[in-house]
């Protein structure tokens, strides 16, 4: 092999390894059990999932649009939203500190504290 090809392969290998390590760092499970539900930049609820009872919290925007946050078996997710894309609902259960659940149309964030 020529020297430029070896350098290219080593660089590609290093980038791949960094991507794998970065993925594990971002997707690791959260150690904290405290979550915040934020709307329009204001923290509406702070909950400890270890002690939270199963419940549904309905958030309403000034325009009358809603999100339903479901807490069940020590997990939290947005189970219903009346926005067009449903990205927040498709996000599923909040798992990682690095990846909050976000509903942009309703300005809602569910995140680990």
Z-matrix of the N, CA and C atoms (Angstrom, degrees):
N
C 1 1.445
C 2 1.519 1 109.53
N 3 1.299 2 113.48 1 147.14
C 4 1.458 3 117.92 2 178.54
C 5 1.530 4 109.60 3 -82.53
N 6 1.307 5 115.52 4 160.73
C 7 1.455 6 121.48 5 -176.47
C 8 1.537 7 112.64 6 -60.90
N 9 1.351 8 120.91 7 -43.70
C 10 1.472 9 120.21 8 178.81
C 11 1.532 10 112.83 9 -61.61
N 12 1.316 11 117.63 10 -36.03
C 13 1.469 12 120.40 11 179.61
C 14 1.524 13 110.11 12 -69.15
N 15 1.337 14 117.61 13 -40.21
C 16 1.466 15 120.80 14 177.14
C 17 1.528 16 110.96 15 -62.18
N 18 1.326 17 116.31 16 -42.62
C 19 1.461 18 120.25 17 179.38
C 20 1.530 19 109.92 18 -64.41
N 21 1.321 20 116.97 19 -42.26
C 22 1.462 21 121.42 20 178.54
C 23 1.528 22 110.87 21 -62.04
N 24 1.316 23 118.17 22 -44.62
C 25 1.467 24 121.84 23 179.47
C 26 1.532 25 111.37 24 -65.30
N 27 1.309 26 117.72 25 -41.95
C 28 1.463 27 120.69 26 177.99
C 29 1.535 28 111.33 27 -64.25
N 30 1.313 29 116.25 28 -41.22
C 31 1.466 30 120.47 29 178.15
C 32 1.523 31 110.66 30 -64.32
N 33 1.320 32 116.94 31 -45.25
C 34 1.466 33 121.02 32 178.98
C 35 1.529 34 110.48 33 -62.23
N 36 1.320 35 117.55 34 -40.82
C 37 1.462 36 121.37 35 177.71
C 38 1.523 37 111.70 36 -63.44
N 39 1.332 38 116.86 37 -42.26
C 40 1.463 39 120.85 38 179.14
C 41 1.522 40 110.99 39 -64.72
N 42 1.326 41 117.72 40 -41.69
C 43 1.464 42 121.66 41 178.71
C 44 1.529 43 109.82 42 -63.75
N 45 1.311 44 117.16 43 -41.95
C 46 1.460 45 121.44 44 178.67
C 47 1.526 46 110.85 45 -61.61
N 48 1.320 47 117.86 46 -46.35
C 49 1.464 48 121.29 47 179.78
C 50 1.536 49 111.17 48 -63.03
N 51 1.320 50 117.37 49 -41.31
C 52 1.460 51 120.29 50 177.06
C 53 1.523 52 111.38 51 -63.17
N 54 1.318 53 117.00 52 -38.37
C 55 1.467 54 120.58 53 178.39
C 56 1.528 55 110.81 54 -65.28
N 57 1.316 56 117.42 55 -41.27
C 58 1.472 57 120.85 56 179.15
C 59 1.527 58 110.40 57 -64.58
N 60 1.331 59 117.04 58 -46.67
C 61 1.461 60 120.97 59 179.53
C 62 1.529 61 110.08 60 -63.26
N 63 1.325 62 117.60 61 -42.58
C 64 1.461 63 121.40 62 178.68
C 65 1.519 64 112.12 63 -62.03
N 66 1.327 65 117.03 64 -39.18
C 67 1.460 66 121.44 65 179.00
C 68 1.523 67 110.79 66 -63.38
N 69 1.325 68 116.98 67 -45.09
C 70 1.460 69 119.56 68 178.17
C 71 1.523 70 111.54 69 -63.50
N 72 1.322 71 117.63 70 -35.30
C 73 1.456 72 121.11 71 179.01
C 74 1.528 73 111.22 72 -67.21
N 75 1.321 74 117.24 73 -44.20
C 76 1.461 75 121.56 74 -177.52
C 77 1.524 76 111.62 75 -71.24
N 78 1.308 77 118.29 76 -37.70
C 79 1.460 78 121.71 77 -173.36
C 80 1.523 79 114.30 78 -95.10
N 81 1.322 80 118.14 79 8.15
C 82 1.464 81 118.93 80 179.93
C 83 1.530 82 109.07 81 -67.42
N 84 1.326 83 116.75 82 147.12
C 85 1.463 84 119.96 83 179.86
C 86 1.530 85 111.18 84 -64.95
N 87 1.295 86 115.42 85 149.65
C 88 1.461 87 120.58 86 -179.84
C 89 1.520 88 110.56 87 -71.66
N 90 1.320 89 115.87 88 141.70
C 91 1.460 90 120.78 89 176.01
C 92 1.528 91 110.27 90 -86.53
N 93 1.315 92 116.50 91 -31.30
C 94 1.460 93 122.13 92 179.43
C 95 1.522 94 110.02 93 -76.61
N 96 1.300 95 115.64 94 152.32
C 97 1.461 96 120.79 95 173.81
C 98 1.524 97 111.37 96 -114.34
N 99 1.340 98 117.08 97 2.30
C 100 1.458 99 120.66 98 177.72
C 101 1.522 100 109.70 99 -85.59
N 102 1.313 101 116.03 100 126.70
C 103 1.460 102 120.50 101 178.02
C 104 1.525 103 109.51 102 -121.70
N 105 1.323 104 113.95 103 154.25
C 106 1.464 105 121.08 104 176.28
C 107 1.518 106 108.51 105 -120.51
N 108 1.308 107 115.31 106 141.27
C 109 1.456 108 121.72 107 170.94
C 110 1.522 109 105.57 108 -111.25
N 111 1.327 110 115.73 109 118.19
C 112 1.458 111 122.42 110 -172.99
C 113 1.523 112 108.90 111 -119.03
N 114 1.342 113 116.14 112 136.28
C 115 1.464 114 120.98 113 174.19
C 116 1.522 115 108.01 114 -135.13
N 117 1.310 116 116.32 115 128.90
C 118 1.464 117 122.75 116 -178.30
C 119 1.534 118 111.91 117 55.62
N 120 1.335 119 116.75 118 35.37
C 121 1.459 120 121.22 119 178.09
C 122 1.516 121 114.83 120 79.88
N 123 1.317 122 118.13 121 0.08
C 124 1.464 123 122.50 122 -179.58
C 125 1.524 124 109.73 123 -106.90
N 126 1.332 125 116.62 124 128.06
C 127 1.465 126 121.10 125 177.82
C 128 1.525 127 107.84 126 -73.61
N 129 1.331 128 115.83 127 114.32
C 130 1.461 129 120.91 128 -179.48
C 131 1.527 130 111.62 129 -89.38
N 132 1.335 131 116.30 130 -37.79
C 133 1.460 132 121.36 131 -177.91
C 134 1.523 133 109.09 132 -140.11
N 135 1.319 134 115.93 133 142.84
C 136 1.455 135 123.06 134 167.73
C 137 1.519 136 105.59 135 -125.85
N 138 1.324 137 116.29 136 121.18
C 139 1.462 138 120.87 137 -173.62
C 140 1.521 139 110.74 138 -128.04
N 141 1.314 140 116.43 139 144.89
C 142 1.453 141 122.18 140 171.73
C 143 1.524 142 106.82 141 -98.21
N 144 1.316 143 117.39 142 110.13
C 145 1.465 144 120.98 143 -175.82
C 146 1.523 145 112.50 144 -63.24
N 147 1.330 146 116.85 145 -24.94
C 148 1.465 147 119.72 146 179.14
C 149 1.527 148 111.29 147 -66.48
N 150 1.341 149 116.60 148 -29.23
C 151 1.470 150 121.09 149 -177.48
C 152 1.519 151 114.14 150 -112.19
N 153 1.321 152 117.86 151 -6.31
C 154 1.466 153 120.70 152 -174.20
C 155 1.521 154 111.31 153 -72.03
N 156 1.321 155 114.98 154 136.23
C 157 1.465 156 119.52 155 176.04
C 158 1.525 157 108.89 156 -80.42
N 159 1.321 158 116.62 157 156.55
C 160 1.458 159 120.99 158 176.98
C 161 1.525 160 108.79 159 -62.35
N 162 1.339 161 115.48 160 128.50
C 163 1.451 162 119.87 161 -177.59
C 164 1.521 163 111.03 162 -163.07
N 165 1.308 164 114.97 163 167.57
C 166 1.461 165 122.20 164 172.64
C 167 1.515 166 108.07 165 -121.13
N 168 1.338 167 115.52 166 134.02
C 169 1.455 168 121.82 167 177.60
C 170 1.521 169 106.79 168 -115.68
N 171 1.318 170 117.07 169 124.33
C 172 1.462 171 120.89 170 -179.89
C 173 1.527 172 108.38 171 -102.60
N 174 1.331 173 114.96 172 122.06
C 175 1.466 174 121.90 173 178.33
C 176 1.519 175 107.97 174 -104.28
N 177 1.324 176 116.54 175 134.52
C 178 1.458 177 121.21 176 -179.03
C 179 1.522 178 109.57 177 -122.75
N 180 1.325 179 116.40 178 132.23
C 181 1.464 180 121.25 179 176.84
C 182 1.526 181 109.02 180 -80.65
N 183 1.329 182 117.82 181 165.32
C 184 1.474 183 119.95 182 175.91
C 185 1.532 184 112.48 183 -59.17
N 186 1.334 185 116.57 184 -24.26
C 187 1.472 186 120.65 185 179.07
C 188 1.527 187 112.58 186 -83.52
N 189 1.338 188 117.37 187 -2.43
C 190 1.461 189 120.96 188 179.24
C 191 1.517 190 115.07 189 91.65
N 192 1.322 191 118.68 190 4.78
C 193 1.470 192 122.28 191 177.86
C 194 1.531 193 109.20 192 -80.48
N 195 1.345 194 117.51 193 150.48
C 196 1.459 195 120.16 194 -174.78
C 197 1.526 196 113.75 195 -128.07
N 198 1.318 197 113.44 196 153.12
C 199 1.465 198 123.85 197 168.78
C 200 1.524 199 106.28 198 -128.27
N 201 1.314 200 116.67 199 139.26
C 202 1.458 201 121.08 200 174.90
C 203 1.520 202 108.19 201 -110.34
N 204 1.331 203 115.89 202 118.05
C 205 1.464 204 122.29 203 177.88
C 206 1.520 205 106.81 204 -98.30
N 207 1.336 206 116.21 205 124.84
C 208 1.458 207 121.17 206 -177.79
C 209 1.526 208 109.94 207 -110.56
N 210 1.322 209 115.01 208 128.32
C 211 1.458 210 122.05 209 173.99
C 212 1.516 211 106.18 210 -111.81
N 213 1.344 212 114.61 211 124.15
C 214 1.454 213 118.44 212 -176.20
C 215 1.517 214 109.52 213 -156.31
N 216 1.317 215 115.81 214 130.88
C 217 1.474 216 122.84 215 179.23
C 218 1.523 217 112.49 216 53.29
N 219 1.320 218 117.86 217 39.37
C 220 1.461 219 122.10 218 177.36
C 221 1.514 220 114.95 219 76.25
N 222 1.335 221 116.78 220 15.65
C 223 1.465 222 120.77 221 176.84
C 224 1.525 223 109.03 222 -122.64
N 225 1.336 224 115.50 223 163.75
C 226 1.458 225 120.78 224 179.08
C 227 1.521 226 109.23 225 -136.75
N 228 1.318 227 116.24 226 141.06
C 229 1.465 228 121.91 227 179.36
C 230 1.514 229 109.30 228 -156.86
N 231 1.317 230 116.75 229 163.64
C 232 1.464 231 121.08 230 170.32
C 233 1.523 232 105.81 231 -94.72
N 234 1.318 233 115.98 232 114.51
C 235 1.465 234 120.67 233 -174.87
C 236 1.525 235 113.18 234 -93.41
N 237 1.332 236 116.70 235 -20.26
C 238 1.462 237 119.49 236 179.52
C 239 1.523 238 109.27 237 -151.04
N 240 1.313 239 115.60 238 141.23
C 241 1.465 240 122.02 239 173.64
C 242 1.515 241 107.33 240 -150.54
N 243 1.315 242 116.61 241 141.52
C 244 1.458 243 118.59 242 178.85
C 245 1.528 244 111.57 243 -99.62
N 246 1.335 245 114.91 244 38.89
C 247 1.466 246 120.83 245 173.47
C 248 1.532 247 108.37 246 -98.30
N 249 1.320 248 118.51 247 159.87
C 250 1.463 249 120.40 248 -172.68
C 251 1.531 250 115.42 249 -70.38
N 252 1.332 251 118.99 250 -35.33
C 253 1.465 252 118.63 251 -171.76
C 254 1.523 253 115.19 252 -89.16
N 255 1.338 254 118.96 253 -22.33
C 256 1.458 255 123.90 254 177.10
C 257 1.538 256 113.74 255 60.34
N 258 1.319 257 117.76 256 22.62
C 259 1.461 258 121.30 257 -179.75
C 260 1.526 259 111.12 258 -59.91
N 261 1.315 260 117.08 259 -40.46
C 262 1.467 261 120.24 260 -178.86
C 263 1.529 262 111.27 261 -65.31
N 264 1.296 263 117.81 262 -37.99
C 265 1.465 264 121.64 263 178.64
C 266 1.526 265 109.72 264 -69.22
N 267 1.325 266 116.86 265 -41.57
C 268 1.465 267 121.62 266 -179.61
C 269 1.522 268 112.49 267 -69.65
N 270 1.343 269 117.65 268 -17.55
C 271 1.467 270 120.79 269 179.05
C 272 1.517 271 111.94 270 -64.72
N 273 1.314 272 117.50 271 -26.12
C 274 1.459 273 121.09 272 178.94
C 275 1.514 274 112.19 273 77.30
N 276 1.322 275 115.60 274 -150.14
C 277 1.462 276 122.92 275 -175.68
C 278 1.522 277 110.37 276 -74.60
N 279 1.328 278 116.41 277 139.82
C 280 1.463 279 121.81 278 175.03
C 281 1.519 280 107.64 279 -67.05
N 282 1.328 281 116.05 280 124.39
C 283 1.457 282 120.88 281 -170.79
C 284 1.521 283 112.13 282 -124.37
N 285 1.308 284 116.63 283 -42.18
C 286 1.458 285 121.86 284 -171.14
C 287 1.523 286 111.64 285 -118.74
N 288 1.337 287 115.64 286 144.66
C 289 1.464 288 120.29 287 175.65
C 290 1.522 289 111.33 288 -64.62
N 291 1.320 290 117.21 289 -25.41
C 292 1.462 291 121.85 290 -176.24
C 293 1.525 292 113.54 291 -84.91
N 294 1.332 293 117.49 292 -15.72
C 295 1.462 294 120.79 293 -175.78
C 296 1.526 295 110.90 294 -126.06
N 297 1.333 296 118.19 295 85.89
C 298 1.468 297 119.90 296 178.54
C 299 1.527 298 110.88 297 -71.87
N 300 1.310 299 115.48 298 165.42
C 301 1.466 300 120.94 299 172.18
C 302 1.528 301 106.23 300 -91.16
N 303 1.324 302 117.04 301 127.47
C 304 1.466 303 121.14 302 -174.35
C 305 1.530 304 109.62 303 -129.76
N 306 1.327 305 115.53 304 133.65
C 307 1.462 306 122.00 305 170.41
C 308 1.527 307 106.13 306 -116.43
N 309 1.321 308 116.11 307 97.56
C 310 1.464 309 120.35 308 -176.98
C 311 1.525 310 113.48 309 -62.94
N 312 1.348 311 119.38 310 -44.76
C 313 1.470 312 118.05 311 -178.17
C 314 1.528 313 113.25 312 -59.55
N 315 1.341 314 116.56 313 -31.83
C 316 1.467 315 119.99 314 -177.59
C 317 1.526 316 112.44 315 -103.18
N 318 1.329 317 116.38 316 0.72
C 319 1.474 318 122.53 317 177.73
C 320 1.529 319 111.62 318 57.67
N 321 1.341 320 116.15 319 46.52
C 322 1.457 321 122.47 320 -179.58
C 323 1.529 322 109.17 321 -115.32
N 324 1.339 323 115.09 322 137.43
C 325 1.464 324 121.55 323 175.50
C 326 1.528 325 107.80 324 -131.27
N 327 1.333 326 116.02 325 132.97
C 328 1.454 327 122.32 326 171.73
C 329 1.523 328 104.93 327 -116.28
N 330 1.346 329 116.35 328 118.83
C 331 1.466 330 119.67 329 -173.25
C 332 1.521 331 110.31 330 -146.00
N 333 1.335 332 114.03 331 157.95
C 334 1.449 333 119.73 332 171.00
C 335 1.507 334 108.20 333 -73.44
N 336 1.289 335 116.51 334 142.51
C 337 1.471 336 121.84 335 -178.38
C 338 1.494 337 111.51 336 -78.91
